[in-house]
Amino acid sequence: MITPIAVLGAGPIADRFAKNSDVVVTEPDSAAVVIHLTADAGEVVTQLRAGRDVVTALALRALPVDEVRAACRAGGSTLHATGGFGSAVAARLTRSLAAAAREITRIELIEEIDVPGDPVFPWNTVSEDTLPAFYADGLKVLHEAAFGDEPIESPSVAITDSGALHTLGDRTAYRSIRTHGTAAVPLRYRLTIATAAGTSTATVGFHPTDALHPADHLTYRELLTAIAPIQSAAPGIARRDLAITYLRADDRLSAPGPGHRG
């Protein structure tokens, strides 16, 4: 079944949706799901209040959550915030490797991204002061995968010219290193897990797909994958379970309201 979607925003990710034969791009009034690719968080609230489900590439921390909850209540609609490629890789890489380790004492994900002259999302869309929200979401994924439901401290961030270091206490770290047109591999991750028995490290590199920067490709896949399940999710805010198999309600954020429309 071909799903009618609306795409708010422009660029390589929007272009990829226009070429996908499993969806048809239309106006918001005729869409089953709105794909949100802009920096305008208010547009998310507007679409939800109008009764349309929204999948946004913005990080959840970058959104006005109270307004989103009220809009979901009013429209009987559902939001899914992907957080972009940072959260996508953090979830997949950490879930698969952390599951094989026991009694983890520290976990660190190092991201090396080569940003070309025509920047990738989110650098071509959001302001610099919004970027920490994306990595805070990825940092939360790392922490939950390694330490389960242990209390989460407030994240701290140290910004440098070459990137940023995001930490939760002394146990969880997400380091982002940016280069500009000089790296042989445009997106690479190194995950280090420390246990009482020793330290293990895994490195994964991503290359372009059909001339699309791997960071944009990962963000696109996260958005695309959420389209079908979000339509059957209850009204409120949905997030991807770490198993990457289904969407589930986040009890801390979901909004009570009328049953979701058919």
HELIX and SHEET records of a PDB file:
HELIX    1   1 PRO A   12  LYS A   19  1                                   8    
HELIX    2   2 PRO A   28  SER A   30  5                                   3    
HELIX    3   3 ALA A   41  ARG A   49  1                                   9    
HELIX    4   4 LEU A   60  ALA A   62  5                                   3    
HELIX    5   5 VAL A   65  GLY A   75  1                                  11    
HELIX    6   6 PHE A   85  ALA A   98  1                                  14    
HELIX    7   7 GLU A  128  THR A  130  5                                   3    
HELIX    8   8 LEU A  131  PHE A  147  1                                  17    
HELIX    9   9 PRO A  214  SER A  232  1                                  19    
SHEET    1   A 7 VAL A  23  VAL A  25  0                                        
SHEET    2   A 7 THR A   3  LEU A   8  1                                        
SHEET    3   A 7 VAL A  33  HIS A  36  1                                        
SHEET    4   A 7 ASP A  53  THR A  56  1                                        
SHEET    5   A 7 THR A  78  ALA A  81  1                                        
SHEET    6   A 7 GLY A 236  ARG A 240  1                                        
SHEET    7   A 7 LEU A 247  ALA A 249 -1                                        
SHEET    1   B 6 SER A 156  THR A 160  0                                        
SHEET    2   B 6 GLY A 163  LEU A 168 -1                                        
SHEET    3   B 6 THR A 172  THR A 179 -1                                        
SHEET    4   B 6 ILE A 104  ASP A 114  1                                        
SHEET    5   B 6 LEU A 187  THR A 195 -1                                        
SHEET    6   B 6 GLY A 198  PHE A 206 -1                                        
END                                                                             
